[in-house]
Amino acid sequence: MHFPMNCQKIGAALALLSALGAPAAAAPAADPQPTQPGWSASWTASPQPVWEAGFALPTNIPASLSNQTVRQVARLSLGGKRARVVLSNEYGATPLTVGAAHIALAGAGAATVAGSDRMLTFGGRQAVTIAPGAPALSDPVDLTLAPLAQVAVSIFLPQSTPLATFHWDGKQTAYIAPGNLAAAPQIKMGETVEARLFLSAILVDAAPAARVVAAFGDSITDGAGSTANQNQRWPDLLAQRLATQNVAVINAGISGARVLSDKMGVNALARFERDVLDQPGVDTVIVLMGINDIAWPGSSFTPQEPALAEERLIDGYRQLIARARLRHVRIVGATLTPFEGALQDSELKSYYSASKEKTRQAVNRWIRGSGEFDAVIDFDAVVRDPRHPRRFLPAFDSGDHLHPGDRGYRAMAEAIDLGQLLGAR
């Protein structure tokens, strides 16, 4: 009962000694707390809404599935001893019911590695119903995963399910077959797609001090023009460089994405939190987006849109910078790559013009010289033809004069200075 009074006396004595210049006794050091691993995003695919019929590009997916299993293969970046899966009903108008979900190490094609299959649960239950606009995070499951491991995530959809939420350009074959085959070691070939269906993220219990870099972009980040099933996008190749350094690289690219406007997904300013800042463990983001903001207006994609002034795009970048810094996330700007002659052999007309090229050059000058990003990656300088800098170097061009091919993506990934990317910790 006298302890508070003793504390007061001791405090007064220490204060008097301090005032007289005598050193106060040091407080005893707290016992060091052991560092615990935490959950980190190791793979992502940004959700998109299915666009309206009549748009220039088809979705290439069924309108709905019923009593069918979808098996999707994803290559991780970070490894761990446990995993969690995130499913998304972001754009669904009705609840999404998943009757069963499994994760396993991926084998060849639609097969899984024997002994690696694990049932996923959600709050201890095998089935989950996901509300419209919501994600569902699975419970942790024990599964040893090496860095860059390939996993297969299988989901069974027991009832008629509109495919309202997807990721269009998955660059990876997904397998669809009738019945509940979520735990099957092999799915015999039924229907295949290259989109991601409802699968939006895979998390791992990363080692202490793990870091996550998010690549936030459009089709050039999504990997358009790269070889399917080969993980040749520039974020994939950057992940390979960082695999031994306890750093994940997640892909938050959406083909057709724009900073300021919607169409093939919501604008970057609207999805920045969901796809980047809210991802577990993220501490760096690379922004490579804006070419569609410049090129779509006046094209057959959006023929009535007025030309974009570079100031509007720069204002959008400034918003991303401010919001990243609010969350203590390092933000790296990447210059926009060349696009003269882009898509000229396709049905899409008027994507490139001399005035749009002037806008690209002005935006790139600001990215390089403003000092507003924490660092800059000059992808334009990496892939352009020195003799014709408005165009891709032919060896790096996928053929459509807008997207790199595999060699171009590799050059981009290898040109990134890892020290400037990650900064000092």
C-alpha positions as CSV (number, residue, x, y, z in Angstrom):
1,M,0.0,0.0,0.0
2,H,3.0,2.3,0.4
3,F,4.5,1.5,-3.0
4,P,3.2,4.6,-4.8
5,M,4.7,6.8,-2.2
6,N,8.1,5.0,-2.5
7,C,8.0,5.6,-6.3
8,Q,7.3,9.3,-5.7
9,K,10.3,9.6,-3.3
10,I,12.6,7.8,-5.7
11,G,11.5,10.0,-8.6
12,A,12.1,13.1,-6.5
13,A,15.6,11.9,-5.5
14,L,16.5,11.2,-9.1
15,A,15.3,14.6,-10.2
16,L,17.4,16.3,-7.5
17,L,20.5,14.3,-8.5
18,S,20.0,15.3,-12.1
19,A,19.6,18.9,-11.2
20,L,22.9,18.8,-9.3
21,G,24.7,17.2,-12.2
22,A,24.9,13.7,-10.8
23,P,24.3,10.9,-13.3
24,A,21.0,9.1,-12.8
25,A,21.0,5.4,-12.6
26,A,20.2,3.8,-16.0
27,A,16.9,1.9,-16.3
28,P,17.4,-1.8,-16.7
29,A,17.5,-2.9,-20.3
30,A,14.4,-4.7,-21.5
31,D,14.8,-8.3,-22.5
32,P,15.3,-8.5,-26.3
33,Q,12.2,-9.8,-28.0
34,P,12.8,-12.6,-30.6
35,T,12.1,-11.5,-34.1
36,Q,9.1,-13.3,-35.5
37,P,8.3,-14.0,-39.2
38,G,5.3,-12.1,-40.6
39,W,3.0,-12.6,-43.5
40,S,4.2,-11.1,-46.8
41,A,2.7,-11.0,-50.2
42,S,4.6,-13.4,-52.5
43,W,2.4,-13.3,-55.6
44,T,-0.5,-11.1,-56.8
45,A,-2.8,-10.6,-59.7
46,S,-4.8,-7.4,-59.6
47,P,-8.6,-7.9,-59.9
48,Q,-10.5,-6.4,-62.9
49,P,-14.2,-6.2,-63.7
50,V,-15.4,-8.0,-66.8
51,W,-16.0,-5.3,-69.4
52,E,-19.1,-4.8,-71.5
53,A,-19.8,-6.6,-74.7
54,G,-18.6,-4.8,-77.8
55,F,-15.3,-3.6,-76.4
56,A,-12.4,-3.9,-78.8
57,L,-10.8,-6.8,-76.9
58,P,-12.6,-10.0,-75.9
59,T,-12.4,-11.3,-72.3
60,N,-11.6,-14.9,-73.6
61,I,-13.4,-16.4,-70.5
62,P,-16.7,-18.1,-70.1
63,A,-19.6,-16.0,-68.9
64,S,-20.1,-18.3,-65.9
65,L,-19.1,-21.7,-64.4
66,S,-21.2,-24.2,-62.5
67,N,-20.1,-27.4,-60.7
68,Q,-16.6,-26.9,-62.1
69,T,-13.1,-26.7,-60.7
70,V,-10.5,-24.2,-61.8
71,R,-6.8,-24.9,-61.3
72,Q,-4.4,-22.0,-61.5
73,V,-0.6,-22.1,-61.4
74,A,1.4,-19.2,-60.0
75,R,5.1,-18.7,-59.4
76,L,5.9,-17.2,-56.0
77,S,8.8,-14.9,-55.3
78,L,9.4,-15.3,-51.5
79,G,9.3,-18.7,-49.9
80,G,8.1,-19.8,-46.5
81,K,6.8,-22.7,-44.4
82,R,3.2,-21.7,-44.4
83,A,0.9,-20.1,-47.0
84,R,-2.4,-18.3,-47.3
85,V,-4.5,-17.6,-50.3
86,V,-6.7,-14.6,-51.1
87,L,-9.8,-15.0,-53.3
88,S,-11.6,-11.9,-54.6
89,N,-15.3,-11.1,-55.3
90,E,-14.3,-7.5,-55.9
91,Y,-16.7,-6.9,-58.8
92,G,-19.4,-9.5,-58.1
93,A,-22.9,-8.4,-57.8
94,T,-23.9,-11.5,-55.8
95,P,-22.2,-13.6,-53.2
96,L,-19.5,-16.0,-54.5
97,T,-19.6,-19.5,-53.1
98,V,-16.5,-21.6,-53.1
99,G,-17.2,-25.2,-52.2
100,A,-13.6,-26.3,-51.8
101,A,-10.1,-24.8,-52.3
102,H,-6.7,-26.5,-52.2
103,I,-3.1,-25.4,-52.7
104,A,-0.2,-27.7,-53.8
105,L,3.1,-27.6,-55.4
106,A,2.6,-27.5,-59.2
107,G,3.7,-30.3,-61.4
108,A,3.6,-30.5,-65.2
109,G,0.6,-29.0,-66.8
110,A,-2.5,-29.5,-64.7
111,A,-0.8,-31.9,-62.3
112,T,0.3,-31.4,-58.7
113,V,3.3,-32.8,-56.8
114,A,2.4,-36.0,-54.9
115,G,2.1,-35.4,-51.1
116,S,2.0,-31.6,-51.4
117,D,-1.8,-31.1,-51.6
118,R,-3.3,-29.1,-48.7
119,M,-6.9,-28.2,-48.2
120,L,-7.6,-24.6,-47.6
121,T,-10.1,-23.5,-44.9
122,F,-11.7,-20.2,-44.2
123,G,-12.4,-19.7,-40.5
124,G,-12.0,-23.4,-40.1
125,R,-14.6,-24.2,-42.8
126,Q,-13.9,-25.9,-46.1
127,A,-16.5,-23.8,-48.0
128,V,-16.7,-20.0,-48.0
129,T,-19.2,-17.5,-49.3
130,I,-17.7,-14.2,-50.2
131,A,-19.8,-11.1,-50.1
132,P,-20.0,-8.8,-53.2
133,G,-17.0,-6.5,-53.3
134,A,-15.1,-8.4,-50.7
135,P,-12.0,-10.7,-50.5
136,A,-11.6,-13.9,-48.5
137,L,-8.3,-14.8,-46.8
138,S,-7.7,-18.4,-46.1
139,D,-6.4,-19.8,-42.8
140,P,-2.7,-20.6,-42.7
141,V,-1.7,-24.0,-44.1
142,D,1.6,-25.8,-43.5
143,L,3.5,-26.1,-46.8
144,T,7.2,-25.7,-47.3
145,L,7.8,-23.4,-50.3
146,A,11.2,-22.5,-51.8
147,P,11.7,-19.1,-53.3
148,L,10.4,-19.0,-56.9
149,A,8.3,-22.2,-56.2
150,Q,5.3,-22.8,-58.5
151,V,2.1,-23.6,-56.8
152,A,-1.3,-24.7,-58.0
153,V,-4.4,-23.2,-56.4
154,S,-7.7,-25.1,-57.2
155,I,-11.1,-23.8,-56.4
156,F,-14.4,-25.7,-56.8
157,L,-17.5,-23.6,-57.8
158,P,-20.5,-25.7,-56.9
159,Q,-23.3,-23.5,-58.2
160,S,-23.8,-21.2,-61.2
161,T,-21.2,-18.5,-60.8
162,P,-20.8,-15.4,-63.0
163,L,-17.2,-14.7,-63.8
164,A,-17.4,-11.0,-62.8
165,T,-14.0,-10.7,-61.2
166,F,-10.9,-11.8,-63.2
167,H,-7.4,-10.7,-64.2
168,W,-7.4,-10.7,-68.0
169,D,-3.9,-11.2,-69.2
170,G,-2.6,-13.9,-66.8
171,K,0.1,-15.3,-69.1
172,Q,-0.4,-18.7,-67.5
173,T,-2.7,-21.5,-68.5
174,A,-5.6,-22.2,-66.1
175,Y,-7.5,-25.5,-66.3
176,I,-11.3,-25.9,-65.9
177,A,-13.0,-29.3,-65.6
178,P,-16.4,-30.5,-64.3
179,G,-17.0,-31.6,-60.7
180,N,-15.0,-31.2,-57.5
181,L,-11.4,-31.9,-58.5
182,A,-9.8,-29.4,-56.1
183,A,-7.8,-32.2,-54.4
184,A,-7.2,-34.3,-57.6
185,P,-3.6,-34.9,-58.4
186,Q,-4.3,-34.4,-62.1
187,I,-7.0,-32.5,-64.0
188,K,-7.7,-34.0,-67.3
189,M,-7.8,-31.4,-70.0
190,G,-11.2,-29.7,-70.2
191,E,-11.4,-26.0,-71.0
192,T,-8.3,-23.7,-70.6
193,V,-8.0,-20.0,-70.2
194,E,-5.1,-17.6,-69.6
195,A,-6.9,-15.4,-67.2
196,R,-6.9,-15.4,-63.4
197,L,-10.3,-16.3,-62.0
198,F,-11.1,-15.0,-58.5
199,L,-7.4,-15.7,-57.4
200,S,-5.8,-12.4,-56.3
201,A,-2.9,-13.1,-53.9
202,I,-0.7,-15.7,-52.2
203,L,0.9,-14.9,-48.9
204,V,3.8,-16.7,-47.2
205,D,5.2,-16.5,-43.6
206,A,8.3,-14.8,-44.7
207,A,11.6,-14.8,-42.9
208,P,12.4,-11.8,-40.6
209,A,13.2,-8.6,-42.4
210,A,11.6,-9.7,-45.6
211,R,10.7,-6.9,-48.1
212,V,8.1,-6.6,-50.8
213,V,8.5,-4.6,-54.0
214,A,5.2,-4.0,-56.0
215,A,5.4,-3.4,-59.7
216,F,2.5,-1.1,-60.4
217,G,1.7,-0.7,-64.1
218,D,-0.1,-1.5,-67.3
219,S,0.3,-4.2,-70.0
220,I,4.1,-3.7,-70.0
221,T,4.2,-4.8,-66.4
222,D,1.4,-7.4,-66.9
223,G,3.7,-9.0,-69.5
224,A,1.9,-8.5,-72.8
225,G,4.2,-9.8,-75.6
226,S,6.0,-12.2,-73.3
227,T,5.9,-16.0,-73.7
228,A,3.0,-17.6,-71.8
229,N,3.8,-20.1,-69.0
230,Q,7.5,-19.0,-68.9
231,N,7.5,-16.2,-66.3
232,Q,9.2,-13.8,-68.6
233,R,7.6,-10.5,-67.5
234,W,10.1,-7.9,-66.2
235,P,8.7,-8.3,-62.6
236,D,9.3,-12.1,-62.8
237,L,12.8,-11.6,-63.9
238,L,13.4,-9.0,-61.2
239,A,12.1,-11.5,-58.7
240,Q,14.7,-13.9,-59.8
241,R,17.5,-11.4,-59.2
242,L,16.1,-10.7,-55.7
243,A,15.3,-14.3,-54.7
244,T,18.4,-14.7,-52.6
245,Q,18.0,-11.3,-50.9
246,N,14.7,-12.0,-49.0
247,V,12.8,-9.6,-51.3
248,A,9.5,-10.4,-53.0
249,V,8.3,-8.8,-56.2
250,I,4.6,-8.8,-56.8
251,N,2.9,-7.8,-60.0
252,A,0.2,-5.2,-59.8
253,G,0.0,-4.6,-63.5
254,I,-3.3,-4.5,-65.5
255,S,-3.3,-4.6,-69.2
256,G,-4.9,-1.4,-70.5
257,A,-4.5,0.3,-67.1
258,R,-4.4,4.1,-66.8
259,V,-3.4,6.4,-64.1
260,L,-6.5,8.7,-64.4
261,S,-9.3,6.8,-66.1
262,D,-11.1,3.4,-66.0
263,K,-11.8,0.9,-68.8
264,M,-9.9,-2.4,-68.5
265,G,-9.8,-2.0,-64.7
266,V,-10.2,1.0,-62.4
267,N,-7.7,3.8,-62.6
268,A,-4.5,3.7,-60.7
269,L,-5.5,6.4,-58.2
270,A,-8.5,4.2,-57.2
271,R,-6.7,0.9,-56.9
272,F,-3.4,2.0,-55.3
273,E,-4.3,1.0,-51.8
274,R,-5.8,-2.3,-52.7
275,D,-3.2,-3.5,-55.1
276,V,-0.1,-1.9,-53.5
277,L,-0.2,-0.1,-50.2
278,D,-2.4,-2.7,-48.5
279,Q,-0.4,-5.7,-49.6
280,P,1.4,-7.3,-46.6
281,G,5.0,-6.4,-46.3
282,V,5.2,-3.9,-49.1
283,D,7.8,-1.2,-48.7
284,T,8.7,-0.2,-52.3
285,V,6.6,0.4,-55.4
286,I,7.8,0.9,-59.0
287,V,5.3,3.0,-61.1
288,L,5.4,2.3,-64.8
289,M,2.1,3.6,-66.1
290,G,0.8,6.5,-68.3
291,I,1.3,5.5,-71.9
292,N,-2.4,4.5,-72.2
293,D,-3.5,7.8,-70.6
294,I,-1.5,9.5,-73.4
295,A,-2.3,7.2,-76.3
296,W,-6.0,6.1,-75.8
297,P,-7.6,9.5,-76.3
298,G,-8.6,9.8,-80.0
299,S,-7.8,6.2,-80.7
300,S,-10.5,3.6,-81.6
301,F,-10.4,2.6,-77.9
302,T,-11.8,6.0,-76.7
303,P,-12.3,8.1,-79.9
304,Q,-14.2,10.9,-78.1
305,E,-11.7,11.5,-75.3
306,P,-9.7,14.8,-75.6
307,A,-6.0,14.8,-75.7
308,L,-4.3,14.5,-72.3
309,A,-2.1,17.4,-71.1
310,E,1.1,16.2,-69.4
311,E,0.3,18.3,-66.3
312,R,-2.8,16.1,-65.5
313,L,-0.7,12.9,-65.7
314,I,2.0,14.5,-63.5
315,D,-0.6,15.6,-61.0
316,G,-1.7,11.9,-60.9
317,Y,1.9,10.8,-60.2
318,R,2.1,13.4,-57.4
319,Q,-0.9,11.9,-55.7
320,L,0.7,8.4,-55.8
321,I,3.9,9.9,-54.4
322,A,2.1,11.6,-51.5
323,R,0.0,8.6,-50.6
324,A,3.0,6.2,-50.8
325,R,5.0,8.5,-48.4
326,L,2.0,8.7,-46.0
327,R,2.4,4.9,-45.6
328,H,6.2,5.0,-45.5
329,V,6.5,3.2,-48.8
330,R,9.4,4.0,-51.1
331,I,8.2,5.1,-54.6
332,V,10.3,4.7,-57.7
333,G,9.2,6.3,-61.0
334,A,9.9,4.5,-64.4
335,T,10.0,6.4,-67.7
336,L,7.5,5.5,-70.4
337,T,8.8,3.3,-73.2
338,P,8.7,4.2,-76.9
339,F,5.5,3.6,-78.9
340,E,5.9,5.0,-82.5
341,G,4.0,2.6,-84.8
342,A,2.3,0.9,-81.9
343,L,-0.5,-1.5,-82.9
344,Q,-0.5,-0.2,-86.5
345,D,-1.2,-3.7,-87.8
346,S,-4.1,-4.3,-85.5
347,E,-7.7,-3.1,-85.5
348,L,-6.8,-0.4,-83.0
349,K,-6.2,2.8,-84.9
350,S,-4.6,6.1,-84.0
351,Y,-2.9,4.9,-80.9
352,Y,0.3,6.8,-81.8
353,S,0.7,10.4,-83.1
354,A,3.4,13.0,-83.1
355,S,1.6,15.1,-80.6
356,K,1.2,12.1,-78.2
357,E,4.9,11.5,-78.5
358,K,5.6,15.1,-77.4
359,T,3.5,14.4,-74.3
360,R,5.4,11.2,-73.6
361,Q,8.7,13.1,-73.9
362,A,7.5,15.8,-71.6
363,V,6.4,13.4,-69.0
364,N,9.7,11.5,-69.2
365,R,11.6,14.7,-68.7
366,W,9.6,15.4,-65.5
367,I,10.1,11.8,-64.2
368,R,13.9,12.0,-64.8
369,G,14.5,15.6,-63.6
370,S,11.9,16.6,-61.1
371,G,13.4,14.7,-58.2
372,E,10.0,14.0,-56.8
373,F,10.2,10.2,-56.9
374,D,12.6,8.5,-54.5
375,A,14.5,7.1,-57.4
376,V,14.1,6.7,-61.2
377,I,14.4,3.7,-63.5
378,D,15.0,4.8,-67.1
379,F,13.2,2.0,-69.0
380,D,12.9,4.3,-72.1
381,A,16.7,4.5,-72.3
382,V,17.0,0.7,-71.9
383,V,14.7,-0.4,-74.7
384,R,14.7,2.4,-77.3
385,D,16.6,2.2,-80.6
386,P,19.5,4.7,-80.4
387,R,19.1,5.5,-84.1
388,H,15.4,6.0,-83.8
389,P,14.6,6.8,-80.2
390,R,10.8,7.0,-80.7
391,R,10.8,3.3,-81.4
392,F,11.8,0.1,-79.7
393,L,15.2,-1.5,-80.5
394,P,14.1,-4.3,-82.9
395,A,15.7,-7.0,-80.8
396,F,13.5,-5.9,-77.8
397,D,10.3,-5.4,-79.7
398,S,7.5,-8.1,-79.4
399,G,6.4,-7.0,-82.9
400,D,3.6,-4.7,-82.0
401,H,5.9,-1.7,-81.4
402,L,4.3,-1.2,-77.9
403,H,5.3,-4.1,-75.8
404,P,8.7,-5.7,-75.3
405,G,9.3,-9.3,-76.1
406,D,11.1,-11.7,-73.8
407,R,14.5,-10.2,-74.5
408,G,13.2,-6.7,-73.9
409,Y,11.7,-7.6,-70.6
410,R,15.0,-9.2,-69.5
411,A,16.9,-6.1,-70.5
412,M,14.5,-4.0,-68.4
413,A,14.9,-6.3,-65.3
414,E,18.6,-6.5,-65.6
415,A,19.0,-2.7,-65.9
416,I,17.5,-2.0,-62.5
417,D,20.0,-0.8,-60.0
418,L,19.1,-2.8,-56.9
419,G,20.7,-0.4,-54.5
420,Q,18.7,2.6,-55.9
421,L,15.6,0.4,-56.0
422,L,15.6,-0.6,-52.4
423,G,17.4,2.3,-50.9
424,A,19.0,2.3,-47.4
425,R,17.2,0.6,-44.6
